[in-house]
Amino acid sequence: MIPWLAPDSLDFPPVSQALGPDSEAPGLLAAGGDLSPERLKAAYAQGIFPWYGRGQPILWWSPDPRMVLQTRHFKLSRSLRKTLQRFRQTPGCEIRVDSATAEVLRACASSPREGQSGTWILPEMQAAYLELARLGVVHSIETWMDGELVGGLYGVNLGRMFFGESMFMRRTDASKIALAALVCLCRRHDIPWIDCQQNTRHLASLGAFELPREAFEAHLQAKVAEEAPRDWTYHASLWDLLDLPALPASSP
């Protein structure tokens, strides 16, 4: 039986009690509770996240193995390198952070997912993450072209750890551009890992890999205890952290 969380307590069962890989719901740890900022922060600090569908109770997960992207191992394919170089050279193309978080959440909720029908980013989930955004815990990394939001992602930051949640694109590679910008921000702020939760071919192609939950938890405990970055402003100079070719000098 999956334990039901007490409404008056932020305690979670030990993650070692999550259902194993041979179960019908690998990684499922608990059900119930709420989506208050206090409970969400307590969950993420232990590597636990909510994921459920319409008509279900709130379900809490801690999968084993865990998919992570080490920011120093972010893979820049030749095509993505060219895309980023073109993006940074084109007037009207820019990265913004936290300027349209509500729209990013809505776009992620409406984006189709391979092997999934419907969305888990329900209206109450969007409201919960927007509240965390107001508290400076959730950030949206946004790809803008000519004043239009064309792609992006959002996630949770605790200490020197970033937990990626979801991404979307309305133009080719717009979500990859946002992820590359997040990697730059993480390198700038000494955030070595981005939690990707579960394995996908897309994330694996960008350098993410699986590791045992025990190793993930050990890293998490150390990094969550550190002070979180205060300034998430994206400056164009941060692209240099990806070792992209220098931009051509402008004409006098």
matplotlib code that plots the C-alpha trace (Angstrom):
import matplotlib.pyplot as plt

x = [0.0, 1.2, 1.2, -1.2, 0.4, -1.0, -2.5, -0.8, 2.7, 5.3, 7.0, 7.5, 8.3, 11.9, 12.6, 13.9, 10.2, 9.2, 7.9, 10.7, 11.3, 9.3, 6.1, 3.3, 4.3, 8.1, 9.2, 5.8, 6.3, 3.2, -0.2, -2.2, -1.1, -1.3, 0.7, 1.6, 5.0, 6.2, 5.4, 6.8, 10.1, 10.3, 9.6, 12.2, 14.8, 14.5, 14.4, 10.6, 8.3, 4.5, 3.2, -0.5, -3.3, -6.8, -9.1, -6.2, -5.0, -1.7, 1.0, 4.6, 7.6, 11.2, 12.4, 15.5, 17.6, 17.5, 18.1, 20.5, 22.4, 25.8, 26.2, 29.8, 28.8, 26.1, 26.4, 26.5, 25.9, 27.2, 23.7, 22.8, 26.0, 25.1, 21.6, 22.9, 25.4, 22.7, 20.4, 22.8, 23.7, 20.1, 18.5, 15.3, 16.4, 17.0, 16.8, 14.6, 14.2, 11.0, 9.3, 6.4, 6.3, 2.6, 2.6, 5.5, 3.5, 0.4, 2.5, 4.2, 0.8, -0.6, 2.5, 2.0, 4.3, 5.5, 3.6, 1.2, -2.3, -3.5, -1.3, -0.1, 0.5, -3.1, -4.4, -3.8, -0.3, 0.3, -1.0, 1.3, 4.4, 3.4, 3.3, 6.8, 7.9, 6.7, 8.9, 11.9, 12.0, 10.7, 12.3, 11.3, 14.0, 12.4, 13.4, 12.1, 12.2, 10.9, 8.9, 7.3, 7.7, 8.7, 10.0, 11.2, 11.3, 10.7, 12.1, 12.7, 15.9, 16.9, 20.5, 22.9, 20.5, 18.1, 15.2, 14.0, 10.2, 9.0, 9.8, 8.0, 8.8, 6.8, 9.7, 12.4, 15.0, 13.5, 13.4, 17.0, 18.1, 16.4, 18.1, 21.5, 20.8, 19.9, 23.2, 25.0, 23.2, 24.0, 27.7, 27.7, 26.1, 28.1, 25.1, 26.7, 23.6, 20.2, 17.6, 15.8, 13.8, 13.2, 15.0, 14.0, 15.9, 15.9, 17.6, 20.1, 21.1, 22.0, 24.2, 21.8, 22.3, 20.9, 22.5, 21.4, 19.0, 21.4, 24.1, 21.6, 20.4, 23.9, 24.7, 21.3, 21.8, 25.1, 23.9, 20.5, 22.2, 24.2, 23.0, 20.8, 21.8, 20.1, 20.3, 18.9, 19.2, 20.5, 23.2, 24.2, 27.8, 26.9, 26.8, 30.6, 30.4, 29.5, 32.8, 30.9, 32.9, 33.5, 31.0, 32.3, 33.4, 30.7, 31.5, 32.7]
y = [0.0, 3.5, 5.7, 8.7, 11.9, 13.5, 17.0, 18.5, 17.2, 17.9, 14.5, 12.1, 8.4, 7.5, 7.4, 3.9, 2.9, 4.0, 1.2, -0.6, -1.0, -4.2, -2.6, -1.0, 2.4, 2.5, 5.3, 6.0, 6.9, 8.5, 10.1, 12.9, 16.1, 19.4, 21.6, 24.3, 26.0, 24.5, 20.9, 21.3, 22.7, 19.9, 17.4, 18.7, 19.0, 15.2, 14.4, 13.9, 15.5, 15.5, 14.0, 13.0, 13.3, 14.7, 12.8, 11.3, 12.3, 14.1, 11.4, 11.8, 10.2, 9.3, 7.2, 4.9, 5.3, 9.1, 11.1, 14.0, 16.4, 17.4, 20.9, 20.4, 17.5, 19.2, 18.0, 20.6, 18.9, 20.7, 21.6, 23.0, 25.0, 26.6, 27.3, 29.0, 31.0, 32.2, 32.9, 35.2, 37.0, 37.7, 41.0, 40.4, 37.0, 37.0, 34.9, 36.2, 34.8, 34.9, 37.4, 35.2, 32.3, 31.8, 31.6, 29.1, 26.9, 27.1, 26.3, 23.3, 22.0, 22.1, 20.6, 17.0, 14.4, 11.2, 8.3, 10.5, 11.7, 14.8, 16.7, 16.4, 20.2, 20.8, 24.3, 23.7, 22.6, 25.7, 27.8, 26.1, 26.7, 30.3, 30.8, 29.3, 31.6, 34.6, 33.3, 33.1, 29.3, 28.5, 30.1, 30.1, 30.3, 31.8, 31.9, 35.1, 36.0, 39.4, 39.9, 36.5, 33.7, 30.7, 28.2, 27.7, 25.7, 26.0, 24.4, 24.6, 26.0, 25.0, 25.9, 25.0, 22.5, 23.0, 20.6, 20.7, 20.3, 20.8, 22.5, 23.5, 24.9, 26.7, 27.0, 24.5, 24.0, 26.8, 24.6, 23.4, 27.1, 27.6, 24.6, 25.7, 29.1, 27.3, 25.4, 28.7, 30.1, 27.0, 27.2, 30.8, 30.1, 26.9, 24.6, 21.3, 19.2, 19.6, 17.0, 15.6, 13.1, 10.3, 9.0, 10.3, 10.0, 13.7, 14.4, 11.6, 13.1, 16.3, 14.5, 13.5, 10.1, 7.8, 7.2, 5.3, 7.2, 6.8, 8.8, 11.4, 11.8, 12.2, 15.0, 16.6, 16.8, 18.6, 21.1, 22.0, 23.1, 25.8, 29.3, 29.7, 32.3, 35.6, 37.0, 34.9, 37.7, 36.4, 38.4, 37.7, 37.3, 34.1, 32.3, 32.4, 29.7, 27.3, 28.1, 29.2, 30.9, 34.6, 36.9, 38.8, 42.4, 45.0, 47.5, 50.9]
z = [0.0, -0.8, 2.3, 2.4, 3.6, 6.7, 6.1, 9.2, 8.5, 5.8, 6.4, 3.6, 3.8, 3.1, -0.6, -0.2, 0.2, -3.3, -5.6, -7.4, -11.1, -11.4, -10.1, -12.1, -11.0, -10.5, -8.2, -6.7, -3.1, -1.6, -2.3, -0.9, 0.9, -0.9, -3.2, -0.7, -1.1, 2.1, 1.1, -2.4, -1.1, 1.4, -1.3, -3.8, -1.1, -0.8, -4.5, -4.5, -7.0, -7.7, -10.9, -11.4, -13.9, -13.9, -11.5, -9.5, -6.0, -5.8, -6.3, -5.2, -6.9, -6.4, -9.3, -9.3, -11.4, -11.7, -14.9, -14.5, -16.7, -15.5, -16.8, -17.7, -19.9, -21.9, -25.5, -28.2, -31.5, -34.6, -35.7, -32.2, -32.1, -35.5, -34.2, -31.1, -33.1, -35.5, -32.6, -30.7, -34.0, -35.0, -33.9, -32.0, -30.6, -26.9, -23.7, -20.9, -17.4, -15.4, -17.7, -18.8, -16.3, -16.4, -20.2, -20.1, -17.7, -20.0, -23.0, -21.3, -20.2, -23.8, -25.5, -26.6, -25.0, -26.5, -25.1, -23.0, -23.5, -21.7, -19.3, -15.7, -15.5, -14.3, -13.4, -9.7, -10.5, -12.5, -9.6, -7.2, -9.3, -9.9, -6.2, -5.9, -8.7, -6.7, -3.9, -6.2, -6.1, -9.6, -12.7, -16.4, -19.1, -22.2, -25.9, -27.6, -31.3, -32.5, -29.3, -29.4, -26.9, -29.1, -26.5, -23.0, -19.8, -16.1, -13.0, -9.3, -7.7, -4.2, -3.1, -5.9, -7.5, -10.4, -10.9, -14.5, -14.9, -18.4, -21.7, -24.9, -28.4, -31.0, -33.4, -34.3, -31.5, -29.4, -26.3, -26.9, -27.0, -23.6, -22.2, -23.5, -21.8, -18.5, -18.7, -19.1, -16.0, -14.0, -15.0, -14.0, -10.6, -9.9, -10.2, -11.4, -11.9, -13.5, -12.4, -15.4, -13.4, -15.9, -19.0, -22.4, -25.7, -26.2, -22.9, -23.4, -26.8, -24.9, -22.4, -19.6, -18.1, -15.4, -12.0, -8.9, -6.7, -3.7, -5.6, -6.6, -3.0, -1.7, -4.2, -3.5, 0.2, -0.2, -2.9, -1.4, 1.8, -0.1, -0.7, -3.8, -6.5, -6.1, -9.6, -12.5, -15.1, -18.4, -20.1, -23.7, -22.5, -20.8, -24.2, -24.0, -21.3, -24.1, -25.9, -29.0, -31.8, -31.2, -32.9, -35.9, -35.1, -35.9, -38.6, -37.5]

ax = plt.figure().add_subplot(projection="3d")
ax.plot(x, y, z, "-o")
ax.set_aspect("equal")
plt.show()
